[in-house]
């Protein structure tokens, strides 16, 4: 998870950052009081709507306790679980649930228990992929309360570059010319510091297994970003695969890292996106991924990516090797991926939020 640096969001927050009571009814997107991924989501949704719909009242909110008679949209299950008991009953609640299920671990069990208790009070549960849509149904969320709205990507920030520019960027990061570069840009360790204990839903153990298998036939270099990468770095040291790790301060610094890659690998067991699926597609970087989150909806095996089952390290290694051995295939995959991702720009996704979620909540249809 990278820090947020959304230009629209920065401008918007300067005008409309919200910590207290509003006199007008609006959408209050609740985020952590820190510049992490959930804040970036909120900025990427609310900011473009305000640009395109001037009368829209939208706020990035860090404290929901004083809100009355508002539409309160929690950007994550964890935020909702922390705030729910302090919410005033006059508010209308929207909750985004990106991934997970009750039996995954103790914290998730408690968070889902809070959600289940609150279902009568929740207007809408937003999910970003069909896996979670089905899961919400099975957990007893009424169909009428479920909205599938995907994540987006800033296509102005993430875009392909020429091969010459790609090579310049590889040189700037010290990536050896004789190595094939594999990317992994997600937080997959516990906590926010070293992260020496694995966050297993992100599949760092599967990633290491796949890289080790791949390194038997290819000279591999791994490029890492994000916090808490200690488990993966220790594993790469143990198998003798060189790497570079940069903990970037914000999302806007990521594009050159995608451009340095020969492919991006997602080895996760659980995901809402991940955003790296969209970012790699938009950047012209070949993608190998497990069938998780939004990847299960938009990554079509052999067409715009290579897709394998969850836990399949052998499959990931084989798929990666196939791309590395076939530049023609890599080119075809990235061309199709560019077409796929063209409809996922945040400006378009934000308007889907407005049309399919916020406008009906702010302007409910009259009773017949």
C-alpha positions as CSV (number, residue, x, y, z in Angstrom):
1,X,0.0,0.0,0.0
2,X,1.5,3.3,-1.1
3,X,0.9,6.7,0.2
4,X,-1.6,8.9,-1.6
5,X,-0.5,11.9,-3.7
6,X,-3.6,12.6,-5.8
7,X,-3.4,16.1,-7.3
8,X,-7.2,16.3,-7.6
9,X,-7.5,15.1,-4.0
10,X,-4.9,17.6,-2.7
11,X,-6.8,20.5,-4.3
12,X,-10.1,19.2,-3.1
13,X,-8.9,18.6,0.5
14,X,-7.6,22.2,0.6
15,X,-11.2,23.3,0.1
16,X,-13.4,20.6,1.6
17,X,-11.5,18.5,4.2
18,X,-14.0,17.8,6.9
19,X,-13.7,17.0,10.6
20,X,-17.0,18.3,12.1
21,X,-20.6,19.1,11.4
22,X,-21.9,20.2,8.0
23,X,-25.0,22.4,7.4
24,X,-25.7,20.7,4.1
25,X,-26.5,17.1,3.3
26,X,-23.7,15.5,1.4
27,X,-21.4,12.5,0.9
28,X,-18.8,12.1,3.6
29,X,-16.1,9.6,2.6
30,X,-14.5,8.4,5.8
31,X,-10.7,7.8,5.7
32,X,-7.8,7.2,8.0
33,X,-6.1,10.4,9.3
34,X,-3.0,9.4,7.3
35,X,-2.1,9.5,3.6
36,X,-2.6,5.8,2.8
37,X,-4.5,4.0,0.1
38,X,-8.1,4.4,1.5
39,X,-7.6,8.2,1.4
40,X,-6.4,8.0,-2.2
41,X,-9.6,6.0,-3.1
42,X,-11.8,8.7,-1.5
43,X,-9.9,11.5,-3.2
44,X,-10.0,9.7,-6.5
45,X,-13.8,9.3,-6.3
46,X,-15.0,12.6,-4.7
47,X,-12.6,15.0,-6.5
48,X,-13.6,14.1,-10.1
49,X,-17.3,14.1,-9.2
50,X,-16.9,17.7,-7.9
51,X,-15.1,18.7,-11.1
52,X,-17.9,17.2,-13.3
53,X,-20.9,17.9,-11.1
54,X,-20.4,21.4,-9.5
55,X,-23.5,21.1,-7.3
56,X,-22.2,17.9,-5.7
57,X,-21.4,18.2,-2.0
58,X,-18.7,15.7,-1.2
59,X,-16.2,15.7,1.7
60,X,-13.2,13.7,2.8
61,X,-13.9,13.0,6.4
62,X,-11.7,11.6,9.2
63,X,-14.1,12.0,12.1
64,X,-17.7,10.8,11.7
65,X,-18.9,11.3,15.3
66,X,-20.5,14.7,14.9
67,X,-22.3,14.0,11.6
68,X,-26.0,14.2,11.6
69,X,-28.4,13.5,8.7
70,X,-25.5,12.8,6.2
71,X,-24.6,10.0,3.8
72,X,-21.5,8.5,5.5
73,X,-19.4,6.3,3.3
74,X,-16.7,4.3,5.1
75,X,-13.8,3.5,2.9
76,X,-13.0,0.2,4.6
77,X,-14.5,-2.4,6.9
78,X,-11.9,-1.6,9.5
79,X,-12.9,2.1,9.7
80,X,-16.6,1.1,9.9
81,X,-16.0,-1.3,12.7
82,X,-14.1,1.4,14.6
83,X,-16.7,4.1,14.1
84,X,-20.1,2.3,14.0
85,X,-21.1,2.4,17.7
86,X,-20.4,6.2,17.7
87,X,-22.5,7.0,14.7
88,X,-25.7,9.0,15.0
89,X,-28.8,7.2,13.9
90,X,-29.9,10.0,11.5
91,X,-27.0,9.2,9.1
92,X,-27.3,7.0,6.1
93,X,-24.4,4.5,6.0
94,X,-22.4,3.2,3.0
95,X,-19.7,0.6,3.6
96,X,-17.0,-0.5,1.2
97,X,-15.6,-4.0,1.8
98,X,-12.6,-4.8,-0.4
99,X,-11.7,-8.4,0.6
100,X,-11.8,-11.0,3.4
101,X,-14.2,-13.3,5.1
102,X,-15.2,-13.9,8.8
103,X,-13.0,-17.0,9.3
104,X,-9.8,-15.5,8.0
105,X,-8.4,-14.3,11.3
106,X,-9.6,-13.0,14.7
107,X,-9.6,-9.3,13.7
108,X,-11.5,-9.9,10.5
109,X,-14.0,-12.2,12.4
110,X,-14.8,-9.2,14.7
111,X,-15.1,-6.7,11.9
112,X,-17.5,-8.9,9.9
113,X,-19.5,-9.5,13.1
114,X,-19.9,-5.8,13.5
115,X,-21.0,-5.5,9.8
116,X,-23.5,-8.3,10.2
117,X,-25.0,-6.7,13.3
118,X,-25.3,-3.4,11.4
119,X,-26.8,-4.7,8.2
120,X,-30.3,-3.2,9.0
121,X,-28.7,0.2,9.4
122,X,-26.5,0.0,6.3
123,X,-27.9,1.5,3.1
124,X,-25.4,0.0,0.7
125,X,-22.4,-2.3,0.8
126,X,-19.9,-1.5,-2.0
127,X,-17.6,-4.2,-3.4
128,X,-15.0,-3.9,-6.1
129,X,-15.2,-7.4,-7.6
130,X,-17.6,-10.2,-8.3
131,X,-15.9,-12.5,-5.8
132,X,-16.8,-10.2,-2.9
133,X,-20.2,-9.6,-4.5
134,X,-21.0,-13.3,-4.1
135,X,-19.5,-13.4,-0.7
136,X,-21.7,-10.6,0.5
137,X,-24.7,-12.5,-0.7
138,X,-23.6,-15.6,1.2
139,X,-23.1,-13.6,4.3
140,X,-26.7,-12.5,4.2
141,X,-26.5,-9.0,2.8
142,X,-29.7,-8.4,0.8
143,X,-29.1,-8.2,-2.9
144,X,-30.7,-4.7,-3.1
145,X,-28.0,-3.4,-0.8
146,X,-25.0,-4.6,-2.8
147,X,-23.2,-2.4,-5.4
148,X,-20.3,-3.6,-7.5
149,X,-18.2,-0.6,-8.3
150,X,-14.6,-1.3,-9.4
151,X,-11.4,0.6,-8.4
152,X,-9.9,2.9,-11.0
153,X,-6.5,4.1,-12.2
154,X,-5.2,7.6,-13.2
155,X,-4.4,7.0,-16.9
156,X,-2.6,10.3,-17.0
157,X,-0.2,9.1,-14.4
158,X,0.1,5.5,-15.5
159,X,0.9,5.2,-19.2
160,X,3.4,3.3,-21.4
161,X,6.7,4.8,-22.4
162,X,9.2,4.1,-25.3
163,X,11.7,1.3,-25.0
164,X,14.5,3.9,-24.9
165,X,12.8,5.6,-21.9
166,X,12.3,2.3,-20.3
167,X,16.0,1.5,-20.5
168,X,17.0,4.9,-19.1
169,X,14.7,4.3,-16.2
170,X,16.2,0.9,-15.6
171,X,19.7,2.4,-15.6
172,X,18.6,5.1,-13.2
173,X,17.5,2.5,-10.7
174,X,20.6,0.4,-11.1
175,X,18.8,-2.7,-12.6
176,X,21.5,-4.8,-14.4
177,X,21.2,-5.1,-18.1
178,X,21.6,-8.9,-18.0
179,X,18.7,-9.4,-15.5
180,X,15.0,-9.9,-16.1
181,X,13.1,-7.6,-13.7
182,X,10.0,-8.9,-11.8
183,X,7.9,-6.3,-9.9
184,X,6.0,-6.5,-6.6
185,X,4.8,-3.2,-5.2
186,X,2.4,-4.2,-2.4
187,X,2.6,-4.2,1.4
188,X,2.8,-7.9,2.3
189,X,4.3,-7.9,5.8
190,X,2.9,-7.3,9.2
191,X,2.8,-3.7,10.5
192,X,4.2,-0.6,8.8
193,X,7.9,-1.0,9.5
194,X,10.2,-3.9,8.6
195,X,7.4,-6.4,8.1
196,X,9.4,-9.5,8.8
197,X,6.2,-11.5,9.5
198,X,4.2,-12.4,6.4
199,X,0.7,-11.0,5.6
200,X,-0.4,-14.3,4.1
201,X,-3.5,-13.0,2.3
202,X,-1.0,-11.1,0.0
203,X,0.8,-14.4,-0.8
204,X,4.4,-13.3,-0.1
205,X,5.3,-17.0,0.4
206,X,3.8,-17.9,-2.9
207,X,5.7,-15.1,-4.6
208,X,9.0,-16.3,-3.2
209,X,8.3,-19.8,-4.2
210,X,7.5,-18.7,-7.8
211,X,10.6,-16.5,-8.0
212,X,12.8,-19.3,-6.8
213,X,11.4,-21.7,-9.4
214,X,11.7,-19.0,-12.1
215,X,15.3,-18.2,-11.1
216,X,16.4,-21.7,-12.0
217,X,16.0,-20.9,-15.7
218,X,16.3,-17.1,-15.8
219,X,18.6,-14.5,-14.3
220,X,16.1,-12.6,-12.2
221,X,16.1,-9.2,-10.4
222,X,13.2,-8.2,-8.2
223,X,12.0,-4.6,-7.8
224,X,10.1,-3.9,-4.6
225,X,8.3,-0.9,-3.3
226,X,6.0,-0.3,-0.3
227,X,6.3,-0.6,3.4
228,X,6.7,-3.9,5.4
229,X,8.7,-5.9,2.8
230,X,11.0,-7.6,5.2
231,X,9.6,-11.1,4.8
232,X,10.1,-11.0,1.0
233,X,13.6,-9.4,1.3
234,X,14.7,-12.0,3.7
235,X,13.4,-14.7,1.4
236,X,15.1,-13.3,-1.6
237,X,18.4,-13.1,0.3
238,X,18.0,-16.8,1.3
239,X,17.5,-17.9,-2.3
240,X,20.2,-15.6,-3.7
241,X,18.0,-13.4,-6.0
242,X,19.1,-9.8,-6.1
243,X,16.6,-7.0,-5.5
244,X,16.1,-3.3,-4.9
245,X,13.5,-2.0,-2.4
246,X,12.4,1.6,-2.3
247,X,9.8,2.8,0.1
248,X,8.1,5.5,-1.9
249,X,6.4,8.5,-0.3
250,X,3.4,8.6,-2.7
251,X,1.7,6.9,-5.6
252,X,2.8,9.5,-8.2
253,X,6.4,8.1,-7.9
254,X,5.3,4.5,-9.0
255,X,5.1,4.8,-12.8
256,X,8.9,4.7,-13.5
257,X,9.1,1.5,-11.4
258,X,6.5,-0.2,-13.6
259,X,8.4,0.9,-16.7
260,X,11.5,-0.9,-15.5
261,X,9.8,-4.3,-15.4
262,X,9.8,-7.2,-17.7
263,X,6.6,-8.3,-15.9
264,X,4.6,-7.7,-12.8
265,X,3.5,-10.6,-10.6
266,X,0.5,-10.8,-8.3
267,X,0.6,-13.9,-6.0
268,X,-2.2,-12.9,-3.6
269,X,-4.8,-15.1,-1.9
270,X,-7.2,-12.2,-1.2
271,X,-7.6,-8.8,-2.9
272,X,-10.0,-6.0,-3.5
273,X,-8.1,-5.0,-6.7
274,X,-5.3,-5.1,-6.4
275,X,-4.6,-1.6,-7.9
276,X,-1.4,-3.0,-9.4
277,X,-3.5,-5.0,-11.9
278,X,-4.8,-1.8,-13.3
279,X,-1.5,0.1,-12.9
280,X,0.5,-2.5,-14.7
281,X,-2.0,-2.8,-17.5
282,X,-2.1,1.0,-17.9
283,X,1.8,1.2,-17.9
284,X,2.3,-1.3,-20.6
285,X,3.8,-3.9,-18.3
286,X,3.0,-7.6,-18.8
287,X,0.9,-9.1,-16.0
288,X,1.0,-12.5,-14.3
289,X,-1.6,-12.9,-11.6
290,X,-3.6,-15.3,-9.4
291,X,-7.3,-15.3,-9.9
292,X,-8.2,-12.8,-7.1
293,X,-10.2,-9.6,-6.7
294,X,-10.6,-7.5,-9.8
295,X,-8.1,-9.7,-11.6
296,X,-10.7,-12.4,-11.7
297,X,-13.1,-10.0,-13.5
298,X,-10.8,-8.2,-15.9
299,X,-7.7,-10.3,-16.5
300,X,-8.4,-12.8,-19.2
301,X,-5.8,-15.5,-19.4
302,X,-3.9,-15.4,-22.7
303,X,-5.6,-12.2,-23.8
304,X,-4.5,-9.3,-21.6
305,X,-2.6,-11.2,-18.9
306,X,-1.6,-14.7,-17.8
307,X,-3.9,-15.9,-14.9
308,X,-3.4,-18.9,-12.6
309,X,-5.2,-20.3,-9.6
310,X,-4.6,-19.1,-6.1
311,X,-1.7,-20.8,-4.3
312,X,-0.2,-22.0,-7.7
313,X,3.4,-21.0,-7.4
314,X,4.3,-23.5,-10.2
315,X,1.7,-21.9,-12.4
316,X,3.0,-18.4,-11.7
317,X,6.6,-19.4,-12.5
318,X,5.5,-21.2,-15.7
319,X,3.4,-18.2,-16.8
320,X,6.2,-15.7,-16.1
321,X,8.7,-17.9,-18.0
322,X,6.3,-18.1,-20.9
323,X,6.2,-14.2,-21.1
324,X,9.9,-13.8,-20.6
325,X,10.6,-16.3,-23.4
326,X,8.1,-14.8,-25.9
327,X,8.4,-11.0,-26.6
328,X,5.6,-11.3,-29.1
329,X,3.2,-12.7,-26.5
330,X,4.3,-9.9,-24.1
331,X,3.5,-7.3,-26.7
332,X,0.1,-8.8,-27.5
333,X,-0.9,-9.0,-23.8
334,X,0.1,-5.4,-23.1
335,X,-1.8,-4.1,-26.2
336,X,-5.0,-5.9,-25.2
337,X,-4.4,-4.8,-21.5
338,X,-4.2,-1.2,-22.6
339,X,-7.7,-1.5,-24.3
340,X,-9.1,-3.2,-21.2
341,X,-7.9,-0.5,-18.8
342,X,-9.1,2.4,-21.0
343,X,-12.5,2.3,-19.3
344,X,-11.1,2.3,-15.7
345,X,-9.8,5.9,-15.5
346,X,-10.8,7.3,-12.1
347,X,-12.8,10.1,-13.8
348,X,-15.1,7.5,-15.3
349,X,-15.2,5.3,-12.2
350,X,-16.0,8.3,-10.1
351,X,-19.0,9.2,-12.3
352,X,-20.2,5.6,-11.9
353,X,-20.1,6.2,-8.1
354,X,-22.2,9.3,-8.6
355,X,-24.7,7.8,-11.0
356,X,-25.1,4.4,-9.4
357,X,-24.6,5.2,-5.7
358,X,-24.5,8.8,-4.5
359,X,-27.2,10.5,-6.6
360,X,-29.9,7.9,-5.7
361,X,-28.9,8.4,-2.0
362,X,-29.0,12.1,-2.2
363,X,-32.1,12.3,-4.3
364,X,-34.2,9.2,-3.4
365,X,-37.1,8.4,-5.7
366,X,-40.5,9.4,-4.3
367,X,-42.7,6.7,-3.0
368,X,-45.4,5.5,-5.5
